[in-house]
Amino acid sequence: MTKDISKELYCKLFINASELSRSEIKILILDLTSGIDNGRALETKNLSIDVCHNDNFNSSKYGESISCGTLDEFLYYRYFLDIFPKNNNIDQSAYKVEVGRLLEKLWNKGYKTVVACGFEDELLNRGGMGYDPAIKRK
């Protein structure tokens, strides 16, 4: 029996891009990853990505959390990406590297993003928890 690694490697990437539509987020992700849209999901060499509307999005709670500087503000971002391995034969470290690169590319574009997954501590800036790309660090 083959082990299903998709649960172990599943990632939820919250992105603060309320000014963009879901279609614009897809275009952004495709541009950053050189991926393709297969009609069901966005695909890269190692990732399968669904762009989802966050049912917990609440503009007033989001505004409150931003003004208070709380670490859970990402819970109220309008969108998140469901990221899974493209297949079960994936090299786990290559998968994690690709998730990390996507995260960094989004930061470089100025988007606050936070990853929730079992390996977030292995990623740069602990996967974005408490990290703001607009603040220059030494």
C-alpha positions in Angstrom: 0.0 0.0 0.0 1.4 3.4 -1.0 1.6 6.0 1.7 -0.6 9.1 0.9 1.8 12.0 1.6 -0.7 14.7 0.5 -2.1 15.1 4.0 1.4 15.3 5.5 2.5 17.9 3.0 -0.8 19.9 2.6 -0.3 23.6 2.9 -2.7 26.5 3.4 -1.2 29.8 2.3 -3.1 32.8 3.3 -2.6 35.9 1.1 -3.4 39.5 1.9 -4.6 40.6 -1.5 -8.1 41.9 -1.0 -7.7 44.3 -3.8 -7.4 41.5 -6.3 -10.1 39.2 -7.7 -9.8 35.4 -7.6 -9.0 35.4 -11.3 -6.2 38.0 -10.7 -4.8 35.9 -7.9 -4.7 32.9 -10.3 -2.9 35.0 -12.9 -0.4 36.2 -10.2 0.3 32.7 -9.0 0.7 31.4 -12.6 3.1 34.2 -13.3 5.2 33.6 -10.2 5.4 29.8 -10.7 5.4 29.5 -14.4 2.6 27.1 -13.8 -0.5 26.1 -15.9 -4.2 26.1 -15.2 -5.5 22.6 -16.0 -9.1 23.7 -15.4 -9.4 22.2 -11.9 -6.2 23.6 -10.3 -3.1 25.5 -11.0 -0.1 23.1 -11.5 3.6 23.5 -11.2 6.4 20.9 -11.4 5.6 19.8 -7.8 2.5 21.7 -6.6 -1.3 21.5 -7.2 -2.8 24.8 -6.1 -6.4 25.8 -5.6 -7.2 29.5 -5.1 -10.0 29.7 -2.5 -12.2 32.5 -1.1 -11.8 32.5 2.7 -15.2 32.0 4.3 -13.8 33.5 7.5 -13.0 36.8 5.7 -14.5 39.6 7.6 -13.5 43.1 6.7 -14.3 44.5 10.1 -12.4 41.8 12.0 -9.5 42.1 9.5 -9.4 45.9 10.1 -9.4 45.3 13.9 -6.6 42.8 13.8 -4.5 45.0 11.6 -4.9 48.0 13.8 -4.1 46.0 16.9 -1.2 44.2 15.2 -2.4 40.7 16.2 -0.7 37.7 14.8 -3.9 36.1 13.8 -4.8 38.7 11.2 -4.1 36.3 8.4 -7.2 34.3 9.4 -9.3 37.1 8.0 -7.5 37.6 4.6 -9.9 37.3 1.7 -8.1 34.5 -0.1 -6.0 31.4 0.7 -4.3 28.8 -1.5 -4.8 25.1 -0.9 -1.5 23.5 -1.9 -1.0 19.8 -2.3 1.7 17.6 -3.9 1.1 17.2 -7.6 1.4 13.5 -7.1 2.3 10.9 -4.5 5.8 10.2 -6.0 7.0 13.7 -5.2 10.3 14.5 -3.6 9.3 16.0 -0.3 12.2 18.4 -0.1 11.7 19.7 -3.6 8.0 20.2 -2.7 8.9 22.2 0.4 11.5 24.3 -1.5 8.9 25.1 -4.1 6.3 26.2 -1.5 9.1 28.3 0.1 9.9 30.0 -3.2 6.3 30.8 -3.8 6.1 32.4 -0.4 9.2 34.4 -1.0 8.0 35.6 -4.4 4.7 36.8 -2.9 6.7 38.7 -0.2 8.9 40.2 -2.9 5.7 41.5 -4.6 4.7 43.1 -1.3 2.0 40.6 -0.3 1.7 39.6 3.3 1.4 35.8 3.3 1.4 33.2 6.0 1.7 29.4 5.5 -0.1 27.0 7.8 1.4 23.5 7.4 3.3 20.8 9.2 6.7 22.2 8.0 6.2 25.9 8.3 9.1 26.2 10.8 11.4 24.8 8.1 10.5 27.8 5.8 12.0 31.3 5.8 10.6 33.6 8.5 8.8 30.6 10.0 6.4 30.6 7.0 5.4 34.2 7.5 3.9 34.2 11.0 4.4 37.8 12.2 6.4 38.7 9.1 5.6 41.8 7.2 7.4 42.2 3.8 6.9 46.0 4.0 9.2 46.3 7.0 12.8 46.3 6.1 14.9 44.2 8.4 18.7 44.3 8.9 
